[in-house]
Amino acid sequence: MDTGAWDADFRSRFERHEKELSELYVGLYSNDGGAWDSFVKMLYASWEARPEKLKDLDKARMQAPDWYRQRDLVGMLMYVKAFAGTLKGVRAKLEYLEECGVNYLHLMPLLESPEGRSDGGYAVSDFRTVQKELGTMQDLSDLADACHDRGMAVCLDFVMNHTSEDHPWARRARAGEKEYQDRYFFYDGWEIPNEFEKTVPQVFPTTAPGNFTWCEEAQKVVMTTFYTYQWDLNYANPQVFNDMTDNMLYLCNQGVDIVRLDAVPYIWKALGTNCRNLPQVHILVRMMRMVCEIVCPGTLLLGEVVMEPSKVVPYFGTVEKPECHLLYNVTTMASIWHTVAVGDVRLLAHQLEQVFSLPPQYTFLNYLRCHDDIGWGLDYAYLARFGQKEIPHKKYLNDFLTGKWPGSPARGELYNDDPRLGDARLCGTTASLCGIEKARLEDNREGLLQAERLDGMLHALLFTLSGIPVLYSGDEIGAENDYAYHQDPMKAADSRYLHRGNLRWDKVKLRETEGTTENRIFHALARQEELRKEHAVFDAAADTWLTETGSDRILGIGRYYRGEKLLALFNFSRQVETAWIRDREDYVDLISGERVSEAAVMLPAGGFRWLLCVFDSGNQ
C-alpha cells in the first residue's frame, strides 16, 4: 500500500495503532489482506474528508483528554421532532439549552427510516440521510457547528446491529443477490434458525417473539433479533465492518462528537451461544476505538450495554487497551426507582458500592429516565436476603409505579407485559413517577410539594454521582406523561411513547412564573448544577464512599477532593427521617447556607442535604 502521500498527523496516529489493529483485524477476518487494504484506504479517505475545524477540535481535545470528565458537563437527551420540530428548530433553541445548563446534547435517532417500521428510528434505511421531516445532513452539520461554537458536544445514535429491511443492502438481499445476503444471516430453511433458538433469548417475547423471520421475496429465513423489520448484520463478513465503520466516520465528519453504539452486545452471532457479549464483540469495539483515535481523536464512543453489571464493565476495556469511553449506568437507574417504590436504600447502597469500587477513569452516564422503558435488572440474589422473590417483587414495583398499589402517588404504564413469565417493564416521566401528575390532578398542594421534593432529591443524587448526568428533555420543568399516544395508531401499541411526548413550550415559559411547578423544578435543578460546577468535591477524581446514616431509609454518600468533603444524604422515606452523623465536622448546607454541626440531621420526606466541610480553603 502506498502511504507516501499520507498526512503526517494521520500517519503518526495510524502507526501508533497499526500493529494491534492489523493483528485484530486480520485475525478476525482470516488473513483477508484485501479487506484490510480496503479498510485502511477507507480510514485515510475519511481523514481527508474531515473538515479542518473538526481537526482543530480534535487537537484541542487531545491536549485535554479528560475534557468529557469535567464536573461542568451536563447532558440532555431529546427527540428532535418532540423538542423543536426540526434540526433547524433545535439550533434556534440552543440559548434555552444553555439556560438549562446543558453542554452535551444527545439527539435521538434521526436518520432515514421507514415510518411505522422503525422502532423510533432504530431501523435505519440510509445511514447518510436525515429523515426529511427533520431536515438534511447539512442541517445536522450546521447544528453541530453551532453547538461547538457554544462549547456543546453532540451525541448521535449509531445503530450498528441491524439495518431496516428497506436499506439498499436488504433490498438487494431480498432480490436474491448473494453478496448482500451474506451481509445478513440468511438460511434456506428453519433447521439452523431453530438451533439458534435453543440458546438465544428473545428480546421482545410478547411484541416480537423469536429471533428469525421468513422473507417471502427471497424464500429464505433471515435473523431479526429485535423486530421483524430489523435485519441483523453479519459482522463476520469484513465488508460489513468496513462499510459500517465508514458510515460511522461519515457521521463523525458531520460534527458528531459522541457516537452511541446501539445494542453493541448483540453484534456478533455464533451458533450454540446466547449471541450476547461474545469475545468478538470486544474485538470489534476495540478496533472502533482505535479507528476513532486515528481518524477523529476528539470523538467518544458511548456503549449502550443494558446488561447486568458484570457484563457492562468489560466494555470499558482496560487501561492499556480501552474500548468505550462512556457507558450507561443502567443498573443504578433501575435501582433508584426500586428504592422510590420500596423506601429502603439497602439495594441501592449495595449497587453503588460496586460502582464506587471501580477505577476512577471509568466514566458512566447517569440518568433517571431516558427514551426507553425501565427494566428490572436488579440483584435478586441480594434481595433474597430480605425475603424478596423476583417475580412477586417485580409485580410490586410495577404496581406501585403504575399507581395500582394503595397510597402510591406514581403514575406510569407497563411495557412488554408478559403474564406468562410474570414480567413487565415500566414507562413514565420522572415527574409522573414521582407523583407530580397525580397531585396536580387532585389539586393536592401538600402532595405536590412532596412530589417536587422527591423529584429534586433524585436529581441531586444524579448530580452527586461521578460521571455525566443526563437529563431527559422535559424533566427540567417536570413534564408529565403524555397520553395522546393512545389516539395515534402508529404509536398506540408502544407505551414508551408515554414519556416521548412533545415538549410543551407553553409549560417551558412557566419556568419564569413564580409559584409554578415548572419554576420551582427548573430553578432547583439550575441551583444544583451551579453548585456542582462551583465545588471541586464533585470532580470525577474525587474519592467516593457510602456513609452510614443509622437508617435504612436514608442513603448517605461521601465525597472528598482537594480539601473539600461532601456528605450527601437522601431520604427515600415518605415521612420525616433522621440521619445520624458519626463524624462531627462543621458542615454548611449548600442549598440553604445553614451551618450543621449536630449529630442528628433531619430530612423531610423525599428530601436531601448536601453538607460541605472545607478543610483547606486555599487548596480548592
RAGIHU-V853450 format. One record per run of one state. SS is the DSSP state (helix for helix, strand for strand, loop for the rest). FROM is the first residue (numbers start at 0). TO is the last residue. If there is no record, write none. Layout:
((SS	FROM	TO) (SS	FROM	TO))
This chain:
((loop	0	6) (helix	7	27) (loop	28	31) (helix	32	48) (loop	49	50) (helix	51	62) (loop	63	65) (helix	66	68) (loop	69	72) (strand	73	77) (loop	78	78) (helix	79	83) (loop	84	85) (helix	86	91) (loop	92	92) (helix	93	98) (loop	99	102) (strand	103	106) (loop	107	109) (strand	110	111) (loop	112	124) (strand	125	129) (loop	130	135) (helix	136	148) (loop	149	151) (strand	152	158) (loop	159	160) (strand	161	163) (loop	164	166) (helix	167	173) (loop	174	176) (helix	177	180) (loop	181	184) (strand	185	186) (loop	187	188) (helix	189	196) (loop	197	202) (strand	203	203) (loop	204	206) (strand	207	207) (loop	208	210) (strand	211	214) (loop	215	218) (strand	219	222) (loop	223	228) (strand	229	231) (loop	232	236) (helix	237	251) (loop	252	256) (strand	257	261) (loop	262	262) (helix	263	265) (loop	266	277) (helix	278	294) (loop	295	298) (strand	299	302) (loop	303	307) (helix	308	315) (strand	316	316) (loop	317	320) (strand	321	321) (loop	322	324) (strand	325	327) (loop	328	328) (helix	329	341) (loop	342	344) (helix	345	355) (loop	356	361) (strand	362	366) (loop	367	372) (strand	373	373) (loop	374	378) (helix	379	385) (loop	386	388) (helix	389	400) (loop	401	411) (strand	412	417) (loop	418	421) (strand	422	426) (loop	427	428) (helix	429	433) (loop	434	434) (helix	435	440) (loop	441	443) (helix	444	463) (loop	464	466) (strand	467	471) (loop	472	473) (helix	474	476) (loop	477	481) (helix	482	486) (loop	487	493) (helix	494	498) (loop	499	503) (helix	504	511) (loop	512	515) (helix	516	533) (loop	534	534) (helix	535	537) (loop	538	541) (strand	542	545) (loop	546	552) (strand	553	560) (loop	561	562) (strand	563	570) (loop	571	575) (strand	576	579) (loop	580	585) (strand	586	588) (loop	589	593) (strand	594	595) (loop	596	598) (strand	599	602) (loop	603	606) (strand	607	613) (loop	614	615) (helix	616	618) (loop	619	619))
